[in-house]
């Protein structure tokens, strides 16, 4: 193999990878604006019979004392059956808050 061929093969591989990355990144959609995200959610719920989601998060509070940060892990569950039933549960590190909505009545509890 000549010196030119030995250099051409790695250069070709690098070129293919770079072009592939450019095509892939260019094809990525930028995140929607807040108003577009809300519009998408409204369209989704208009067509859906129910929705359910859950997750975990950490809530950071302002410093209690210099250098100390208060972080509270939180778990949440949300579910709704349209148009008249919903449940929301938020479990903090040491407490919980739950709401239930049925027809036109709203119930809540805290512990």
N, CA and C of each residue as an Amber inpcrd file, in Angstrom:
protein
   333
   0.8360000  -1.1820000   0.0000000   0.0000000   0.0000000   0.0000000
   0.8790000   1.2420000   0.0000000   0.5810000   2.1610000  -0.8460000
   1.4020000   3.3670000  -0.9190000   1.0600000   4.3000000   0.2330000
   1.9080000   5.2700000   0.4690000   1.7030000   6.2340000   1.5540000
   0.4340000   7.0460000   1.3790000   0.0900000   7.3810000   0.1350000
  -1.1260000   8.1640000  -0.1210000  -2.3730000   7.3630000   0.2290000
  -2.3820000   6.0830000  -0.1050000  -3.5430000   5.2460000   0.1820000
  -3.6980000   5.0710000   1.6880000  -2.5530000   4.8750000   2.3820000
  -2.6140000   4.7390000   3.8450000  -3.1700000   5.9980000   4.5040000
  -2.8960000   7.1550000   3.9910000  -3.4370000   8.4040000   4.5360000
  -4.8630000   8.6550000   4.0710000  -5.2010000   8.1990000   2.8760000
  -6.5280000   8.4550000   2.3280000  -7.6100000   7.6810000   3.0720000
  -7.3140000   6.4500000   3.4810000  -8.3300000   5.6340000   4.1600000
  -8.7470000   6.2620000   5.4930000  -7.8180000   6.5990000   6.4090000
  -8.2560000   7.2520000   7.6480000  -8.9400000   8.5960000   7.3900000
  -8.4510000   9.3520000   6.4000000  -9.0680000  10.6480000   6.0850000
 -10.5020000  10.4460000   5.6040000 -10.7260000   9.4120000   4.8030000
 -12.0780000   9.1180000   4.3210000 -12.9920000   8.7200000   5.4740000
 -12.4800000   7.8880000   6.3830000 -13.2720000   7.4780000   7.5500000
 -13.6510000   8.6970000   8.3840000 -12.7000000   9.5780000   8.6480000
 -12.9740000  10.8000000   9.4230000 -13.9930000  11.6610000   8.6970000
 -13.8770000  11.8040000   7.3980000 -14.8160000  12.6150000   6.6270000
 -16.2210000  12.0400000   6.7080000 -16.3560000  10.7220000   6.5920000
 -17.6770000  10.0800000   6.6690000 -18.2980000  10.3080000   8.0510000
 -17.4910000  10.1680000   9.1030000 -17.9910000  10.3850000  10.4650000
 -18.4290000  11.8280000  10.6540000 -17.6300000  12.7720000  10.1910000
 -17.9680000  14.1960000  10.3450000 -19.2390000  14.5340000   9.5780000
 -19.3560000  14.0800000   8.3490000 -20.5640000  14.3430000   7.5630000
 -21.7730000  13.6950000   8.2290000 -21.6140000  12.4710000   8.7340000
 -22.7110000  11.8070000   9.4400000 -23.1650000  12.5930000  10.6530000
 -22.2170000  13.1180000  11.4220000 -22.5660000  13.9320000  12.5900000
 -23.2640000  15.2240000  12.1820000 -22.8030000  15.8560000  11.1160000
 -23.4410000  17.0890000  10.6540000 -24.8860000  16.8130000  10.2490000
 -25.1010000  15.7430000   9.5180000 -26.4650000  15.3950000   9.0940000
 -27.3280000  15.0640000  10.3010000 -26.7730000  14.3070000  11.2590000
 -27.5490000  13.9110000  12.4310000 -27.8960000  15.1250000  13.2880000
 -26.9130000  15.9930000  13.5590000 -27.1640000  17.1770000  14.3950000
 -28.1160000  18.1310000  13.6910000 -27.9580000  18.3160000  12.3930000
 -28.8430000  19.2200000  11.6550000 -30.2730000  18.7020000  11.6610000
 -30.4340000  17.3860000  11.7390000 -31.7710000  16.7980000  11.7510000
 -32.4480000  16.8770000  13.1080000 -31.6830000  17.2180000  14.1480000
 -32.2650000  17.3100000  15.4850000 -33.1340000  18.5590000  15.5830000
 -34.2890000  18.3910000  16.1510000 -35.2140000  19.5100000  16.3110000
 -34.8520000  20.2650000  17.5820000 -34.8280000  21.5770000  17.5100000
 -34.5610000  22.3500000  18.7170000 -35.7730000  22.2480000  19.6430000
 -35.5710000  22.4010000  20.9540000 -36.6910000  22.2860000  21.8900000
 -37.7820000  23.2990000  21.5580000 -39.0430000  22.9280000  21.7480000
 -40.1220000  23.8680000  21.4470000 -40.1570000  25.0020000  22.4650000
 -40.7340000  26.1040000  22.0640000 -40.9160000  27.2160000  22.9940000
 -41.9690000  26.8060000  24.0200000 -42.0720000  27.5650000  25.0850000
 -43.0550000  27.2580000  26.1310000 -44.4750000  27.2870000  25.5640000
 -44.7670000  28.2480000  24.6980000 -46.1190000  28.3370000  24.1470000
 -46.4130000  27.1590000  23.2190000 -45.4030000  26.6990000  22.4490000
 -45.6090000  25.5390000  21.5830000 -45.7720000  24.2670000  22.4110000
 -44.9880000  24.1230000  23.4930000 -45.1310000  22.9540000  24.3630000
 -46.5260000  22.9160000  24.9850000 -47.0300000  24.0670000  25.4100000
 -48.3780000  24.1310000  25.9720000 -49.4210000  23.7960000  24.9150000
 -49.2570000  24.3170000  23.7090000 -50.1930000  24.0200000  22.6240000
 -50.1950000  22.5230000  22.3040000 -49.0210000  21.8870000  22.2850000
 -48.9480000  20.4370000  22.0400000 -49.6630000  19.6730000  23.1480000
 -49.4590000  20.0870000  24.3960000 -50.1160000  19.4210000  25.5210000
 -51.6320000  19.5800000  25.4350000 -52.0900000  20.7710000  25.0510000
 -53.5330000  20.9890000  24.9170000 -54.1220000  20.1280000  23.8060000
 -53.4150000  19.9960000  22.6750000 -53.8950000  19.1320000  21.5950000
 -53.9380000  17.6800000  22.0380000 -52.9220000  17.2570000  22.7830000
 -52.8700000  15.8850000  23.2730000 -54.0450000  15.5970000  24.2100000
 -54.2670000  16.4820000  25.1810000 -55.3430000  16.2320000  26.1410000
 -56.7130000  16.3480000  25.4960000 -56.8400000  17.1530000  24.4440000
 -58.1240000  17.2540000  23.7530000 -58.4920000  15.9220000  23.0970000
 -57.4940000  15.1510000  22.6740000 -57.7530000  13.8620000  22.0200000
 -57.7420000  12.6870000  22.9910000 -57.1490000  12.8440000  24.1680000
 -56.9510000  11.7230000  25.0890000 -58.1600000  11.4980000  25.9850000
 -58.3680000  10.2410000  26.3490000 -59.4110000   9.9000000  27.3210000
 -58.8680000   9.9440000  28.7360000 -57.5610000   9.7160000  28.8670000
 -56.9310000   9.7760000  30.1800000 -55.4450000  10.0750000  30.0040000
 -54.8220000  10.4460000  31.1020000 -53.3840000  10.7050000  31.0940000
 -52.8360000  10.3360000  32.4680000 -51.6030000   9.8620000  32.4900000
 -50.9610000   9.4960000  33.7480000 -49.4650000   9.7320000  33.6120000
 -48.8550000  10.2960000  34.6350000 -47.4150000  10.4490000  34.6430000
 -46.9110000  10.4600000  36.0740000 -45.6400000  10.1870000  36.2310000
 -45.0330000  10.1670000  37.5520000 -43.5480000  10.4710000  37.4070000
 -42.9320000  10.8030000  38.5120000 -41.5180000  11.1070000  38.4470000
 -40.9290000  11.4410000  39.7900000 -39.6780000  11.8040000  39.7570000
 -38.9530000  12.1920000  40.9550000 -38.2560000  13.5220000  40.6730000
 -38.1090000  14.3020000  41.7040000 -37.4100000  15.5720000  41.5610000
 -36.7740000  15.9480000  42.8820000 -35.8990000  16.9060000  42.8440000
 -35.3020000  17.4460000  44.0590000 -35.6320000  18.9260000  44.1160000
 -36.1890000  19.3380000  45.2370000 -36.5120000  20.7480000  45.4290000
 -35.4060000  21.3600000  46.2820000 -34.7980000  22.4020000  45.7420000
 -33.7240000  23.0880000  46.4600000 -34.2780000  24.3930000  47.0450000
 -34.1180000  24.5290000  48.3420000 -34.5610000  25.7390000  49.0230000
 -33.3670000  26.6560000  49.2260000 -33.6430000  27.9070000  49.4910000
 -32.5370000  28.8460000  49.6970000 -31.7380000  28.4240000  50.9300000
 -30.5520000  28.9500000  51.0270000 -29.6580000  28.5790000  52.1230000
 -30.3010000  28.8540000  53.4740000 -30.2640000  27.8410000  54.3440000
 -30.7730000  27.9930000  55.7050000 -29.7310000  28.7360000  56.5460000
 -28.4890000  28.3490000  56.3510000 -27.3550000  29.0090000  56.9950000
 -26.2630000  29.1110000  55.9330000 -25.3270000  30.0200000  56.1110000
 -24.2590000  30.1490000  55.1040000 -23.5770000  28.8000000  54.8370000
 -23.5390000  28.4300000  53.5520000 -22.8950000  27.1830000  53.1600000
 -23.7760000  25.9520000  53.2670000 -24.9540000  26.0620000  53.8590000
 -25.8630000  24.9150000  53.9850000 -26.9820000  25.0490000  52.9720000
 -27.2480000  23.9510000  52.2750000 -28.3100000  23.9580000  51.2820000
 -29.3580000  22.9400000  51.7040000 -30.6220000  23.2940000  51.6060000
 -31.7150000  22.3970000  51.9670000 -32.2820000  21.7880000  50.6880000
 -32.0910000  20.4850000  50.5110000 -32.5650000  19.7710000  49.3310000
 -33.5640000  18.7230000  49.7910000 -34.7420000  18.7280000  49.1930000
 -35.7850000  17.7860000  49.5780000 -36.1720000  16.9140000  48.3890000
 -35.8930000  15.5960000  48.4530000 -36.3200000  14.7130000  47.3650000
 -37.8430000  14.5990000  47.3530000 -38.4270000  14.5630000  46.1770000
 -39.8840000  14.5420000  46.0330000 -40.2800000  13.5350000  44.9660000
 -41.3600000  12.8070000  45.2200000 -41.9360000  11.8730000  44.2510000
 -43.3340000  12.3850000  43.9400000 -43.7280000  12.3520000  42.6560000
 -45.0740000  12.7950000  42.3230000 -45.7490000  11.8190000  41.3610000
 -47.0710000  11.7250000  41.4880000 -47.9000000  10.9100000  40.6020000
 -49.1030000  11.7490000  40.2100000 -49.4380000  11.7360000  38.9590000
 -50.5980000  12.4760000  38.4650000 -51.3830000  11.5580000  37.5360000
 -52.7010000  11.5850000  37.6380000 -53.5420000  10.7960000  36.7370000
 -54.8680000  11.5250000  36.5610000 -55.4180000  11.4290000  35.3650000
 -56.7220000  12.0440000  35.0950000 -57.4680000  11.1940000  34.0780000
 -58.7600000  11.0570000  34.3220000 -59.6640000  10.4430000  33.3490000
 -60.6140000  11.5570000  32.9630000 -60.5530000  11.9550000  31.7040000
 -61.3140000  13.1150000  31.2670000 -62.7790000  12.7760000  31.0980000
 -63.6890000  13.6620000  31.3980000 -63.4500000  15.0640000  31.7510000
 -63.5430000  15.3440000  33.2380000 -63.8250000  14.3660000  34.0990000
 -64.2380000  14.7340000  35.4460000 -63.5340000  14.0340000  36.6040000
 -62.4340000  13.3340000  36.3770000 -61.7530000  12.6670000  37.4870000
 -60.2500000  12.9020000  37.3990000 -59.6430000  13.1900000  38.5560000
 -58.1960000  13.3990000  38.5800000 -57.6550000  13.0920000  39.9660000
 -56.3900000  12.7020000  40.0050000 -55.7020000  12.4320000  41.2710000
 -54.2870000  12.9740000  41.1680000 -53.8430000  13.6030000  42.2250000
 -52.4920000  14.1330000  42.2890000 -51.9040000  13.7710000  43.6450000
 -50.6990000  13.2230000  43.6510000 -50.0250000  12.8450000  44.8930000
 -48.5900000  13.3390000  44.8370000 -48.1830000  14.0550000  45.8700000
 -46.8070000  14.5240000  45.9910000 -46.2930000  14.0580000  47.3390000
 -45.1980000  13.2980000  47.3180000 -44.6030000  12.7940000  48.5550000
 -43.2630000  13.4870000  48.7430000 -43.1840000  14.2810000  49.7950000
 -41.9410000  14.9540000  50.1360000 -41.1370000  14.0420000  51.0430000
 -40.0070000  14.5050000  51.4640000 -39.1330000  13.7210000  52.3300000
 -39.8700000  13.2710000  53.5880000 -40.6790000  14.1380000  54.1790000
 -41.3300000  13.8140000  55.4470000 -42.8370000  14.0830000  55.4540000
 -43.4520000  14.2820000  54.2990000 -44.8870000  14.5570000  54.2600000
 -45.4560000  14.2160000  52.8860000 -46.7800000  14.2490000  52.7930000
 -47.4240000  14.0300000  51.5010000 -48.6140000  14.9510000  51.3550000
 -48.9680000  15.2020000  50.1020000 -50.1300000  16.0170000  49.7780000
 -50.8420000  15.3350000  48.6230000 -52.1360000  15.0620000  48.8010000
 -52.9050000  14.3620000  47.7750000 -54.2180000  15.1010000  47.5190000
 -54.5940000  15.1960000  46.2560000 -55.8940000  15.7630000  45.9020000
 -56.6160000  14.7880000  44.9900000 -57.9200000  14.7060000  45.1690000
 -58.7970000  13.9080000  44.3190000 -59.8990000  14.8180000  43.8170000
 -60.2020000  14.7200000  42.5610000 -61.2640000  15.5140000  41.9640000
 -62.2290000  14.5550000  41.2750000 -63.5010000  14.5970000  41.6830000
 -64.5310000  13.7530000  41.0860000 -65.7290000  14.6440000  40.8070000
 -66.1870000  14.6190000  39.5670000 -67.2560000  15.5150000  39.1300000
 -66.8630000  16.9440000  39.4910000 -67.6440000  17.6210000  40.3060000
 -67.3230000  18.9990000  40.6740000 -66.8040000  19.1190000  42.0990000
 -66.4440000  17.9870000  42.7300000 -65.9560000  18.0050000  44.1120000
 -64.4380000  17.8120000  44.1340000 -63.7830000  18.5180000  45.0410000
 -62.3340000  18.4160000  45.1950000 -62.0400000  18.0180000  46.6360000
 -61.2800000  16.9580000  46.8090000 -60.8980000  16.4780000  48.1210000
 -59.3860000  16.5410000  48.2240000 -58.8950000  16.8560000  49.4210000
 -57.4530000  16.8860000  49.6050000 -57.1130000  16.3960000  50.9980000
 -55.8970000  15.8790000  51.1210000 -55.3950000  15.4790000  52.4230000
 -53.9040000  15.7320000  52.4640000 -53.4520000  15.9320000  53.6860000
 -52.0530000  16.2300000  53.9030000 -51.5970000  15.4520000  55.1410000
 -50.4410000  14.8680000  55.0660000 -49.9330000  14.1190000  56.2270000
 -48.4530000  14.3750000  56.3770000
